[in-house]
Amino acid sequence: KFCSTAPCESMSASPKDVPSQRAPNERSGSAGGDERGGGSGGSVRDAPEHPHDEDGAAQRQKRQCLPLEKCWRVQLEEHFAAVGQHLEAQLTFGRLDLARTALRELRFRGAAAGVRVGAFERLDAAMSADVGSLGSDAVAGLVAATEPRRADRLTCLGDYCMLFRHEALADELYRAALEADSSCWLAQLGLAKVLAASVAAPAAEKAVASALEAALRCASLLVASCERGRRDEGAAASSDGMEHAIWERRVSQCFQLIDDLLSLSRPAARSENGPCASDSILDILAASAPLFLDTPAAVAIEGIAQKCLAPAPWLPQPLEDIDAALAPFPVYLYALLLNSQTFCHPILERHVARWRAHVSAVLRGMLVEGRRHSRHALDNAAVLACHLSFVGFCVPCCHHDGGEAPAGGGRDVEKLRCAQQQAWSDQQALGSKPSGHLRLCAWLLEALYEAPIEPPPPELHHELTSTEVGHSLEQQYGIAESRSSCDDLESLMPSAARRDDATVTPCRAFYDSVVYPPWHRTVECAGVLPATVQERLLQLFPWRRATTAEPTTRRAQVLVAGCGSGHQVAVELRTYADCDFVALDCSARSVAAARRKLRSVLGIADFARVRFVVGDILELDDGSDVVGPGFDLVICCGVLHHLAKPAEGLSKLAGVLAPGGMVQLATYSRISVGSWCEVVKGFMRSAPSVKHLYDEAGEPRRVPTREEVRAFRREVLALDAGDEVRDLLVHFREFFTFAGILDLLFHPLETAFTLPELVDGPVRSAGLRPVGVFFPDVNADLAARRAFRERFGDESDPLMLDVARWHALEEDDPDLFGRMHCLFLEKQPEEGGMHSVGGSSATHENGTTLIDTRHHAVSL
């Protein structure tokens, strides 16, 4: 017996819009909608019977003959299999995906902790009876375990209750776990999620404060466990792939919860209990940034850091008193500058420009005037050089304290190089060689404004205090390695003539000039655990199970069409296990950069799963060596709209699918892009910094240089707060990097679609059809599907595949899909096969209903 309420997962990126969009029948005690959970009871119904075949008695007899250890594990697997079937009958899409992921984690952790199936069955009975409390005796009876395992088992059982949003029982179990082991950070995380579930909209200050306090305590325990070497709660992080993936997922949940609760707290309350008046959040940030920026929690840590370091103007500003010329940066600032996009923010970017002015003055004094050597100035300059290289040197120079701006690039950098050469000549004329720190000083001074022509000097590691900074500089400025590595790349291009094809030249030329997107050591995580391609696609679309062929023995093949800098490949490597990837891009420079980046951030085994190929989508042919037997999944996100012939490109991708394969497609939305693009482009055509880039008809002549991008960004950031253009642009993370702003505003070839245009045009001509609309952000998924149900109901279109309805919703809310429509596509069936995936059931040619796809009555 299982509760039929929705599963509870950690909150994702931005919860601010979710509470106001709660469905009418949703319990009012839920904050952040479905993701944060709510209430303590919920509707209850009996679950389906456990599946037994005709030989069920024989199977049970066989099980009785198994050793005791195997017997209880088999029972546990059967129990979770039944729960999984129940969830598939209740939920769809993102909710189902996260619920099945939580179930996989519980199955793994329950088996590892030795939780017997009887404990879960007793909780099922308690939740079905809507029991508010088990009582201490019953809790003690659930886990017959010694103290070292007691907390693990109780936490696992609490998570099981949270899966069905029964917070009252979960709270009791988490508190019992903390009594058994006060350092169990997983139990503290569960307790924080229970408290967060009581936050209503509008946010209750006391509830937010209590939940935030519990979440911060969890983060503190997590930091302490890592410092003691207990990175995986008693197991080495690399000892087991699934265990490490679960650990990363839980760490990400912890910091996402803190970030979301900070978003819910009001500025007035934050002044009393928030990050600036209280040192607790800054202390957690300072301790966690060096530890967890190499995990999927990095995005949440960036959000926390921005809220702490750039608070409301009337609150204390933590960075205001830091002078990069007088003392070394705090360790957490080193970590944030090196491994995050925290400073891609209009307020925090000003601090970067100010610090650059500070260290530039010191380096000039050391180089030209012979001032005393300052090692911490070199360290700070090196860290800033890493960050400025990452953003493409697009940070405008500042006039700090009314002084003159330092060299800003272009001609000023050329003057600087000439001055350096003259200084070297003068020293050689006196019979002395420049010292190591002076060579590094000169190189860093140049690296603060433009990419140096020469590689980092050999004195890099000797003169810098931090070896991590030195390695980061070498990776950022390994220019010669990146260029030479283009020569040995596998290519689909048969001749130089094909490389000059006019239909692909604009896109290829653009991405040969800029590598996009820039990213650090880790990628965002959607909260899922790695699964095989077939497992994951059936997890997303369980109604396809009846028509999907049995899994083959060959490894699944995945094509990332348009891999760019490798970010999309890294995301999919975290999502799909036991498969091989082909990373394809038309730009040799991009493929070389992707290979170099992935080699530096992936393990040997994961890197070996990727095959890097230079080539255009239009050059893909079925039966070629690259395509082989076909791809089980083709991922083409943010690429098709940059082709001169999108329909032809999608047809090529459909042609390389293996039987039963699917395409994951994302293209620009005409409605979303049109809601802001024309306003911004109109400003650009008259802006003094870039108006010369447009002809008389308003069409762009060329891509801007770095100096022109810096000038344009300075002009935008100088606009008044509240200006429409400024507010639109600073909303995009791409605005804060050179590569990003070129891709956002200056791409030479773009085609946007409405959903009907996309489905009736390229999708249909390629012989494909939609299987599902998806949203990369889970909270966006929940809010969009809630809006769909509220407007259209779910009886006539339970799979929400009606393109006209989604189009109508987007016309009312242009931000519904973000900037891109995301679809899963499959090949149109043969005549006499499945007739429809949009109704309530899938029907075979003989008229037999294969699977009922409607989800049952459930509190949504």
N, C-alpha and C positions, 0 to 999 in steps of 0.2 A: 504494500500500500504506500502510495507516494502522494505528497502534496502536489497540487497542480498549479501552484503559483510559479511565477517566472524565476529563473535562476539569478543569483546575485554574483556579479563579478566586480573586479576593481574598476573604479571610474577611469575613463579614458580622457583624452586631451582636454577638452573644454566643456564643462558641464553647465555653463551659465544659462544656456537657452533651454535646457531640458526640463527643469521643474515647471515652467509655465505652460508646457505643452503636454501635461499629463492627461491621459484619457479620463473621461468622467467616472468610470468605474474603478479607477485606480485608488488604492488606499492613500489617504492624505498624509500618512506618516512617512512617505517615501521622499527622500531628497535626491535630486539628480536623476529622477526617472528610474528606469528598469535597471540601469547599471549599478546604482548604489543600493538598491534593495529597499525594503520598507516593511512596516507592520510586523506583527508577530504571528499572525495566523494565516488566513487565506482560505480560499475554497479548497475543498478536499474531495477526491474521488478515488475509487479503487483503481489500481494499476492493472494493465493487462497481465494475464497469467504468464508465468515463466514459460518460455517455449520448450516443448518436449516433442520429440519425434515419435514415430510408431514404436520404436524400440526404447522408449523412455525407461521402462522397468529394467531392461537389460543394462542400460547405461547407469542407472542408479546402483544396480548390483555390482557393476564393474567398479564404480566409484568406491563402494564399500571395501573393495579389495585393495584400494590404493593405500600407500603409506599415509600416515596421519598428516604429515607436512603437505603432501600433494593434495590430499583430500580437501582440506580447508581452503587451499588456494583455488581449487576448481570451483568450490562453492562460491568463493568471492567473485571469480570471473563470471559465473552464471548470474549472480545478483546484479553486478554492474551492467551486464549485457541487457538484462531486463529493464534496468533504469534507463539505459541509453535508448531502448525502443520506446519507452514511455516519453522521454524528452522529444524524440522525433515526432511523436504524435501530437505534441503540445506546441512546439516552437518552430520557427523558421529562420533562415538566413543568419544574420549576425548574432541573434540571441541563441539560436541553436548551436552555432559555431563555438561560442564562448562556453555554453553549457557543456557541450561534449568535451571541450578542452579541460574544463574543471573536473569533469568525470574521469578523464584519463589520468589527470594528476592524482585524484583521490584513489584510484585503483592502484597506481604505482606506490603512493605513500602508504596506503592501507596495508598492502602486502609487505612493504619494507618494515613497517612498524609492528606487524603481526596482529592487526586487528581482525578478529573473527567475524564471520558474516552475521552471527547472532546479535552483535552489538548494533549493526546497521539495521537489522530487522526490528529490534526493539525501538530504535529511533523512528523507523517508518510507522510503527504502531502509535507512538506518542504523537507524531505530527498529524497522522490521520485523525486522531482523537482530539487534536487541537489542544494538547496539554501545554500549559504555560510553564511548568517546572517539573523536573524529574525528581528532585530531592537528592540530598547528599548520598543516601544509601544506594539509590538507583544509579547515580553517577559512579559511585565506587564499584558497583557490580558490573558496569559496562566494560571495564578494563581491569582484568586480573593481571597486573603487571608490576614489576619492580619499579622503583622510583625513576631510574634513568630512562625507561621507555614510557612511563605513565603520561608525561606531558605530550610526547609525540602522538600517542594514541588519542588522547582527549582532544588535541588540536585537530586531528584528522576527522574525528566525529563532529566537532564544531563546524568544520568546513562543509561537511555533508549536510548539516542543518541549514547552513547559509546557501547552499546550492538551491534549496527550496524556499529560501527567504523566511525561515522560521527563526527570527532573531532571538526570541526569548530562550529557547533551548540552546542556541549557539552561545549566547552570552554566559549561560550557566557552565557550559563545558569549557569555554575559554578561561573563565575565572578559575575553574578547578585546575586547569593545566598550569596557569600561572602560580597557583598555590603549590603545585608539585615542583615547578621549576620557574623561578622568577625571571630567569634569563632567556626563556623561550620566546624569541622574537616573532615566530610564526603565530603563537597564541596571542601576543600583543597586537599583531597586525589584524587578526580576526576580531579582537575586541574593538579595535579602532573602526573597523568596517561596520560592526554592529552599532556603534555610537553614531557613525555617519548616517546609518539608515534612519535614524530618528530626526535628522535635519529636514525640516519642512520648508516649503517655499511660501512666503519669503523667509529667508534663513533666520532661524532662531539663534541669537548670539550665544546663549549659554550652550546650546547643543553643538554649535560649530566649535566653540572653545573646548568643550569636553572631548569631542572627536579629534580635534587638532592636537590636544595634549596627549591623547593616547597614541596617535600616529607618530608624534615626535618621540615618544618613549620607545615605540617600536624601532624607529630609525636609530635611536641611541643604542639599543640592544644589538641591532644589526651591525653597527659600526664596531661595538665592543667585541662581538663574535668574530668579525673579520680580523680585528687586531690580535685576537687570540689564536688566529689560524683556523677558526671553525667556519670557513667560508660556506660550506654546505651543511651546516648544522651537524658537524661531527664527521663529515666525509670530505675528501679532497675534491676540489672543484672539477678536476679533469678525470676523476675516477669513473664516472658514468655519464654518458651523453644526456640521458633523460634526466638524471638527477641535477645536472648542471643547468639544463634548460628550465626545470622547475624552479631552481634557486633564482635564476635570472628573472623569471616571470614574477615571482613573489617580491623580489627587490623592486622591480618596476612598479608593482601594485602599491608598495609602501610609499614610494615617492610621488606617484600619481595621486594618491589619496591626500598627501600633504599639499601638493600643488592645487588640487581642486578645492580643498577646504580654505586655503588662503584666498582663492578666487571668490569664495562665498562670503568671506568676512568683509565687513564694511570698513572703509578707510578710517572712520571715527573710532571703531573698535580696535582697528589695527594699531592706532596710536597708543592705546593702553596695553593691549595684550599682543600686539603684532610684532613683526620682525625687527622694527627699529627701536622700540622702547624695551623690548626683551631681547637678551642676547641668545636665548635658547635656539631660535631658528638659525641665526647666523653661525652659532657654534656647530649645529648639525650640518649646515652647508659646508663650513670649513673642514669638517671631518669627513664628510661623505664625498665631496667633489673629487679629491685625489683617488678615492677607492672605487667609485662606481660609474665614472664617465666612460668606461670601456664596456658598459652593459647597456641593455635597452632602456634602463632608467635614465639615460643621459638627457633625453628630451624633457622629462619631468624635472630633472635637476636644473636644466636651463630655465624652465619656467619659475621654479622656486628662486633661483638666483636673481632673475630679473625683478621679481617682486620684492626681494630683500634689498638689492643694490640700487634700484631705481624706484623708490616708494613715492608717495604723494609729496608734492613740493614743500608742504608745510611740516613734513617730518624730517628727522635727522637723516643726512645723506652719508652713508658709510664710506663712500669712496672720495668724498670731497677733500679730505685732508691728506690723501696719499700723494706724495711727490716722488715720481720715478727717479729723480736725480739724487735724492737724499738717502733712500733706504731701499732694500730689496722688496719686491712685492711679497705679500703674504702667500703662503703655499697654495691656498685655495684659488687665488687669482692666477697663479701660474697654470694650474690645472684647467681653469675655466677658459683662459686665453688660448691654451694649446689644443684643447680637446672638446670644445663646445662652441655653439653659436650664441652664447649668452650676450655677447657685446654687439650682436646684430640687432640693435635697438637704438632708437633716436637719442635717448638720454645717455646711455652707456657708451655709445660711439663717440660722444664728445670727450669722455674721459680718455679714450684711446688717443684721440688727437692731441689732448693736453699732455698726456704722458710722452707721446712722441716728441712734442716740442721740448719737454724737459730733457730727455736723454739725448736729443739731437744737439742741444746746446753744450752738454757735457762732452759728447764725443767730438764735436768741433774744437772745443777747448783742448782736449787731449791731443788731437791730431795736428792742429794748426799752431796753437799757442804753447804746446808742451806742458799742459797742466798734469797734475799728479794722476796716475793710473787709478781708475775707480772700477773695481771688479763688479760691484753690484750694479753699476750703470751698464756694464757690458751684458750682465745677465738679463736685466730688464729690457735692454734693447733687443736682445736675441728673442725673448718671448714675444715682444711686440712685433718683431719682424716675421715670426711664424704666423701670428694672427693676421697681419696685414697682407702677407702673401696669400693666405687662405681666402680673404675677401677680395683679392685681386687689386690691392692698392687703390681702392675706390674711396677711401676715407678722405674727405677734404681736409686741407690744412687749417689749423686754427690760428687766430691772432690772440694768443693767450696773454692776459694782463696788458693788453694794448701794445705788445711788442710786434715786431715784424714777423711774418710767417716764415718758417724755415723753407729750405728747398722743397718744392712741391712736385718735382718730376719734370720730364722733358728737358728743356734747355737748362734749367737749374741743375739737374743731375749731371748733365754734360759738363757744366762749369765745375761742379764738384770733382768729377773725375780728372779734369785737367789740373785742378789744384792739388789733388793727391799725387798725380804724376810729377808735378813740379816739386812737391815736398820730397818725394823719393829721390828725384834727381839732385836736389840740394844735399840730402844726407849722403848720397853716394859720392858727390863731389868732395865732401869732407872726409871720405874714407870709411864711412860707417853704413851698416845695413839697417833698414827699418826693423824695429823689434817686433816680436810676435803679436803683442797686444795692440800695437799700432796698426799692423796689417789687418787684424780682426776688427779693430775700431773703424778703419776706413771701409771695410766690406759691410759692416753692420749699418754704418751711416747711409750707405747707398741702398741697402736692403730695406730701410724704413720707408722708402718712397717709390722704388721701382725694383724689378727683378734684376739682380746684378748679372753682368755679363759673365763674370768668372764664377766658378764654383766656390763653396766655402773654403777658406784657407785651412792649412793643416793644423794651425794652432787652435782650432775651434774647441776641441775637447779639453785641451790643456788649460785654456784661459777661462772657460765657463765652469761655473760651480755644478750645474745640473747636467748630467749625461743625457737625460731625457730631452732637454732643450736642444742639445747638440744633435741628437739623432733626428729630432723633428726638423731642424734646419736642413740636414742632409737630405731628408725625404722631400721637403718642400722644394729644394733647389737642385734636385738630381736631374737637371735639364738635359745634360748630355746623354745620360742613361735612357731617359724617356724618348729622346729623338732617335737614338741608335736602335732602340728596341722595336721601332716600327718596321725595320727591314726584315725581321724573321717571322712576321705574323702570317698566318694562313689567310689566304684571300680567295674570294669567289670571282674576282675581276679577271677576265681572261686576257685583256689587252689594255694598252694605254688608251686606245680609242674609246673603250667602254667607260674608262675613268673620266673622260671628258664629255660624256653624254650630257647634253644641255638640260635634260629633265631632272637630273639629280645634282647638278653643279651648285645651285644656291645653298641647298641644305648641307652638302658635303663641305663646301668652302666655309660655311659658317662654323661648323663644328671642328673643322681643322684649325680654326683661329681661336677657339675658346672651348675648354673642356667643361662640360656641364653634366650633372650638378656638382658643386663642391660639397664634400662631406668629410667627416672625421673618421674615427676608428670604429664606430658602431652605428647601427641604424635603428630607427624606431621599431617597436614591437607591437603587434596588434593583440597581444595577449594569448596567442595560440602556441601550441607545442608542435614541433616538427612531426609530420606524418607523411606517408607515401602520397603520391599524386592521386591515386584512386581513392584512398581513404579520405583525403581532405575534400575532394570534389563530391564524394557521396555524403560527407558530413555537411557540406553546404547544400546539396541538392539530393536528399535521400530518396525522392520519388524516382530518380534515375536508376535506382538499384535494380529494379525489375527488368530494365532493358539494357543494362550494362553487362558486357561480356565478363566471363570469369577472368581474374587476373592471370597474366602470362608470367612465364619465368624470366623474361628479359627485363632489364632495368628500364624504368620509365625514362623518357627523354623530354626535356623542356627546352624550348627556344625562347630566349629573351631578345626580341626583335627591336633593336635600337637600345643597346646596353649603355651608351654614354660613358660616364666615368666609373660605372660598375655599381652604383648605389642600388639600382633595381635588382641586380644579380645578388647582392648581399642580402637584400630583403627576402628574396625567394629562397635563398639557401637556408634561412632561418625558418622557412615555412614548410619546405618539402624535403623529405628525407629519402634515402635509398633511390636516388635518381641522378642523372647526369644532365648538365646544362650546356647549351651552345649560346655564347654571348656574341651577338652579331651587331655590327654598326658600320655605317658607310664611311666613317672617318677613321683612318689609320691612327691618327693621333689619339682619338678618344679610346680606341681599343687598347692601344699601348698603355695609356694612362690607367684604364680599368684593370689591366693585367698587373701593372705595377702596384696599384693601390690594394687590390685584393690579395696579392702575394704578401703584402705587409701586414694585413689585418686578419687573414684567415689562417686556420691551421693547415697543416700539410694535406690531410685527408680531404678537407672541404675544397681547398684550392685545386686538388687533382680532379674534382668533379666538373670543372669548368673548362670548356674548349673555346678559345678566343678566335673569332673569324672576322676578317674585314670584308664587307660586301653590302650591296644594296638589297633591300627586300625584293625588289623587282628582279633580282638575279637568282632568287631561290627557285630551284627546279626539283620536282619530285623524282627520287631515284638517285640524286647526286650523293657524293660521299658525305657531305655535311648533313643532308636530310636523312639518309639511311632509310630505315623502315617507316619513318614518320615520327612526328612529335605528339606525345600524349597531351601536352599543354603548350600553347603558344601565348606568350605574354607580350603585349604590344601596348604599352601605356605612355601616352604623351608623345607618340611618334607619328601615327598615321596622318594627323592633320598637318604635318610638315612635308608630306609627299606632294609632288605635282599631280599625281594621279592616285588619290586615296582608294578609289574603288578597285583599281588594278592591283594596288598593294595588298588590300585585304583579300582579294581573290588568290594571290600568291600564297598568303599565309594559310588560307583554307585548303589550298592544294597540298600542303605539306603535313596535314594532320594525319595521324594514325587513326585506324578505325576506333570510334568512340572518343576521339580527342576533342578538346575544347579550346576556344580562344578567349583570353581575358583581354578585353579591349577598353581603352580609355581615350577619349577625344575631347577637344575643346567644345564647350557649350556656347552656342551662339547667343543665347539669352543671357547667360551669366557674364560672358566676356563683354557683350554689348552694354551691360549695365554700368560699366566703369571705363571701358577702353576709349570710347569716343571723347569722353570728358578729358581724359589724360592726354590723348593724342592731339586734341584741340589746343591744350596748353602747350604741348611740345612744339607745335608748328609756329607758335608765336614767342616761345621762350628764347631770350638772347643767347643762351648757351648752346642750343641745338637747332635753332630754326634754319640755319644754313644747311642742315642735313636733308632738307626737303626741297623738292622742286616746286614750280609754280602751281602744279596740280595737287600739291600736298602729299605726293608720294616720296618715300625715303630714297635718297640717292646712294647711301652707303651706311656701313656700321660705324658708330663713333669710336674714337680712340679713348684710351684711359683718361687722358687729360679732359676730354670733352665730357666723359661720364662723371668725373669728379666735379666739373663745373656745373653740370646739370643737377647732380645731387645736392650741391651746396645751394643752388637756387631753390630747390624744392624744400630743403630743410629750413631755409630762411623764411618761408611763408609763415603767416600767422597760424598759431594753433587753432584748429577748427576749420581751416581752409579745406575745401572739398578735395582738391588735388592732393594736398599734403596728406590728409587723412586716408585717402584711398591708397596711396603708394606706400606709406609706412606700415600699412596693414600687411603687405606682402613681405615675406622673408627674403624673396629674391631681390628686393630693392637694396639690400645691404651687402651684396657681393657683385663684383664686376660681371662674372659669368651669368649670374641670376638676372641682373637688370637688362643685359643684352637679350637673354631668352624671353624675358617678360615683355619688353617694349620695342626691341629692334630686330626681331627675327625676320629674315627676308621672305619667308614662305610659310603662310599659315592659312588653314581653312577651318572654320568653325561650323558646327552643325546644330540644328535642333534635333531632338530625339526622333521625331518622325522622318526628318531628312536623312538621318544616319541609318535608321532601320530600313526605310523604303528605298534607300539609295545603295551605298556601299555594302551593307550587310546582306540585303536581298540579292544583289547582283553577284555576290560571292557564294551564293548557295548556302547561306547561314541563317540562323534564327536565334533570337534571344532565349536564354534559359533562365536568366535572372539578372535583375539590376542589383548592383552592389555598391557599397560606400566604404572607402578605405578607413574612415573613422567610425568606430562603433556607435558613438553617441549620435553622430549624424544619421547613421542607419536607423537607430531606434526612433529618433524624432521624425524622420521622413516617413517611415512606415506607419507611425502613429497618425501622422497627418493624412496619409493615404486611406487608412481605415476609417478615420473620423469623417472623411468626405465621401468615400465611395462604399464603405463597408468591405467585408471580405468574403461574402458568400459567392458572389459571381466571379471573382478573380482572386482566389486565395493565394496564388503565387505572385500576385502583383506584377504581371507582365504586360498589362495594357498600356502601350506606349502613349496613346492619346490621353489617358488619365494622368500619367506622369508629366506629360507636356503641359497639361492644364494646371497642375500643381506648380510647375516651375514658372509658368507665366505669372502666377500670383506671388511666388517667392523666388526671385532670380538666384538667390544663394543656396537653394535647395541641394544642388549637386556640387557646390563649390565651383570650381572652374571647369570640371570635366565630367562628362557622362561616363559611367563605368558599367560595362556589360560583360556577362559571360555568354558566349555563343557556342552553338554546336551546328553540325551540318544538318540541312534539311533531310528528313527521313525519306527512304524509298517509298514508292507507292504501295499502300497496303500495310505500312508499319504503323508507328504511333501517329495519331492524327492531331493531337493537341497536347501541349503542356500548359495551356493557360486556363483550362477548366478545373473541375474538382477532382478529376481522375484521369489516368492515362489508360488508353484502351488499345488492346491488341487487335489484329485483323479479324480474329474470330469473335470479337465482341466481348471478351472476358476482361473485366476490370482488374488491372494489375496491382494498383496501389491507390488508396484514397489519400489525396494530398491535402485535404483540408485539415487545419489544426482545430482542435476542439475548444470548447468553452474554457477560456483561461483569462485570468486577470492581466490585462495588457495595459 
